[in-house]
């Protein structure tokens, strides 16, 4: 029995099992313990270092997106003063006034424009007769038009304009009928010494206000003339004294606009002889002869001369206009984006549908082959191809002809670098106008820029086909 227990104990020691105190303890081997968080942190740290180095080494270029075609410069708005030939007629007698021609109405020599009744007898009869008759459709239309113009121009801070328009409203109703009325009233009556009719002495258009600008020209202007807060006008009154304003006649269709200018604007507008003008009042677009003059105060003024449309502004002294600086439309490009590249010039007659016919000579024998070369630009006489397409001295054959052309002529073309799939691509431009910072490129240029193209803002130091990192 003792032997059996001793044997079991020996087997237990051999198997490494600890069954009693004081037995030998063996270490337990564990697997490698990896900290995932630390690995991710190291990866991110290395990536940031790489990104910083890559960013510092890459080309720092700025791009510009081509906009839709338009003018080179923004149209500018100005307040202009209207100047024209105006003859003033004053009342020769005191009395009650009746008007026979509407504001802006055209008259010829001998037409009755107004009357002055010293005692008011005939004037009262005329007005009484006017209240008893119905307005014709034409008179109603004129009155509605006059009222609409008054409503459109009315400003709450300038209620006096209502009184200024009173003569215009009255004349709009009386025209074509008041002459008949006073003719009927005077029929069979001896000519009254107290009733005076004023006849037109010159062909023109009639207005019923005076403001002191009747004889002014653009050369007489000063800065104070554009202070509309101090502007005032005198209108025809119902009752006048001798020497009071009665009416005036605009005797010519020619008229001018005066616009104050800065020295920079004067230098710019001084280079042109005509400008496009848009009237903000009614949207009228026209072209005016342009010149820069010096006013009475030594300042610069733009003088715009017109020969039409005066009737639309006959009651206005001031009007807002927009000046179209150029009639050209194109792609507006910054000058910093411009670059130049040289190209081979090949006469247009040498291009076939398959390409250019290149002539080679081998032991005196002529061999020809068709070479494809991309045409970058063209004009009326030449195609322009890359200098890498043909070496200098290359001979080309004209199709169906014995004529030969040796490639020697080159030309520098203006262009920009368009960004295409990470590469720079040369796009020719045809400059039609320019300012200090921009140029205007013509539309429909072969291989030229288009709206929404992305180009390099600064082309210096780049070349065509360069990879942008």
QUIRAWO-V703387 format. One record per residue. N is the residue number from 1. SS is DSSP state (a for helix, b for strand, c for the rest). PSI is psi in whole degrees, 0 to 359 (* if undefined). Layout:
N,SS,PSI
N,SS,PSI
This chain:
1,c,321
2,a,322
3,a,321
4,a,318
5,a,322
6,a,321
7,a,319
8,a,321
9,a,321
10,a,320
11,a,324
12,a,320
13,a,321
14,a,330
15,c,357
16,c,12
17,c,132
18,c,116
19,c,352
20,c,163
21,c,141
22,c,359
23,c,155
24,c,133
25,c,124
26,c,140
27,c,149
28,c,127
29,c,120
30,c,161
31,c,172
32,c,129
33,c,110
34,c,129
35,c,103
36,a,320
37,a,319
38,a,321
39,a,316
40,a,318
41,a,316
42,a,321
43,a,314
44,a,318
45,a,315
46,a,323
47,a,321
48,a,319
49,a,316
50,a,318
51,a,319
52,a,317
53,a,318
54,a,320
55,a,321
56,a,329
57,a,342
58,c,165
59,c,125
60,c,87
61,c,154
62,c,141
63,b,165
64,b,130
65,b,127
66,c,131
67,c,176
68,c,153
69,c,144
70,b,186
71,c,165
72,c,317
73,c,151
74,c,139
75,c,138
76,b,144
77,b,142
78,b,154
79,b,123
80,b,151
81,b,139
82,b,126
83,b,138
84,b,173
85,b,115
86,b,125
87,b,124
88,b,135
89,b,127
90,b,156
91,c,134
92,c,345
93,c,158
94,c,146
95,b,192
96,b,136
97,b,137
98,b,137
99,b,140
100,c,355
101,c,135
102,c,158
103,c,125
104,c,0
105,c,144
106,b,137
107,b,158
108,c,173
109,c,133
110,c,351
111,c,137
112,b,127
113,b,317
114,b,163
115,b,151
116,b,119
117,b,114
118,c,325
119,c,351
120,c,2
121,a,303
122,a,323
123,a,320
124,a,321
125,a,320
126,a,316
127,a,324
128,a,320
129,a,326
130,a,326
131,a,341
132,a,347
133,c,155
134,c,146
135,c,141
136,c,166
137,a,323
138,a,318
139,a,321
140,a,318
141,a,317
142,a,319
143,a,318
144,a,319
145,a,315
146,a,318
147,a,322
148,a,317
149,a,321
150,a,318
151,a,318
152,a,326
153,a,354
154,c,136
155,c,134
156,c,333
157,c,357
158,c,66
159,c,340
160,a,340
161,a,335
162,a,316
163,a,325
164,a,331
165,c,359
166,a,319
167,a,322
168,a,318
169,a,319
170,a,318
171,a,331
172,a,330
173,a,322
174,a,334
175,c,143
176,c,349
177,c,326
178,a,327
179,a,318
180,a,321
181,a,312
182,a,337
183,a,320
184,a,321
185,a,323
186,a,351
187,c,128
188,c,6
189,c,135
190,c,147
191,c,124
192,c,133
193,c,341
194,c,359
195,b,119
196,b,127
197,b,131
198,b,121
199,b,152
200,c,134
201,c,354
202,c,142
203,c,136
204,b,205
205,b,143
206,b,138
207,b,161
208,c,42
209,b,154
210,b,135
211,c,5
212,c,358
213,c,11
214,c,329
215,c,5
216,c,150
217,c,174
218,a,327
219,a,343
220,a,357
221,c,153
222,c,171
223,a,329
224,a,336
225,a,347
226,a,9
227,c,90
228,a,341
229,a,335
230,a,4
231,c,139
232,c,157
233,c,154
234,b,127
235,b,161
236,c,130
237,c,161
238,c,328
239,b,124
240,b,160
241,c,164
242,c,130
243,c,350
244,c,158
245,b,137
246,b,304
247,b,172
248,b,158
249,b,125
250,b,115
251,b,2
252,b,147
253,b,345
254,b,136
255,b,167
256,b,155
257,b,136
258,b,132
259,b,126
260,b,142
261,b,153
262,c,170
263,a,322
264,a,317
265,a,322
266,a,320
267,a,322
268,a,310
269,a,340
270,c,348
271,c,354
272,c,159
273,c,351
274,b,148
275,b,147
276,b,136
277,b,134
278,b,126
279,b,120
280,c,339
281,c,317
282,c,6
283,c,10
284,c,131
285,b,132
286,b,177
287,b,136
288,b,145
289,b,135
290,b,143
291,b,155
292,b,127
293,b,163
294,b,128
295,c,182
296,c,337
297,c,7
298,c,358
299,c,167
300,b,141
301,b,140
302,b,127
303,b,117
304,b,118
305,b,132
306,b,159
307,c,7
308,c,170
309,c,12
310,a,325
311,a,331
312,a,346
313,a,22
314,c,331
315,c,4
316,c,143
317,c,330
318,b,150
319,b,147
320,b,133
321,b,158
322,b,128
323,b,124
324,b,110
325,c,331
326,c,146
327,c,350
328,c,138
329,c,142
330,b,196
331,b,121
332,b,119
333,b,139
334,b,144
335,a,333
336,a,340
337,a,349
338,c,144
339,b,176
340,b,143
341,b,148
342,b,142
343,b,153
344,b,141
345,b,122
346,b,129
347,b,143
348,a,333
349,a,347
350,a,1
351,b,131
352,c,175
353,c,331
354,c,345
355,c,207
356,b,145
357,b,109
358,b,137
359,b,128
360,b,149
361,b,124
362,b,109
363,c,42
364,c,354
365,b,140
366,b,123
367,b,140
368,b,150
369,b,149
370,b,128
371,b,127
372,c,133
373,c,129
374,c,128
375,b,118
376,b,324
377,b,162
378,b,151
379,c,197
380,c,335
381,c,327
382,b,154
383,b,146
384,b,121
385,b,161
386,b,146
387,c,345
388,c,346
389,c,322
390,c,133
391,c,155
392,c,134
393,c,357
394,c,137
395,b,131
396,b,146
397,b,140
398,c,132
399,c,136
400,c,39
401,c,158
402,c,359
403,c,145
404,b,152
405,b,128
406,b,124
407,c,107
408,c,323
409,c,134
410,b,160
411,b,145
412,b,130
413,b,141
414,b,143
415,b,183
416,b,165
417,b,112
418,b,142
419,b,117
420,b,110
421,c,38
422,c,3
423,b,157
424,b,134
425,b,123
426,b,128
427,b,119
428,b,150
429,c,148
430,c,110
431,b,122
432,b,343
433,b,158
434,b,156
435,c,195
436,c,323
437,c,346
438,b,160
439,b,159
440,b,117
441,b,139
442,c,153
443,c,165
444,c,35
445,c,134
446,c,126
447,c,20
448,c,185
449,c,160
450,c,167
451,c,138
452,c,6
453,c,149
454,b,123
455,b,163
456,b,130
457,c,325
458,c,108
459,c,352
460,c,132
461,c,2
462,c,162
463,c,164
464,c,139
465,c,6
466,c,140
467,b,131
468,c,119
469,c,*
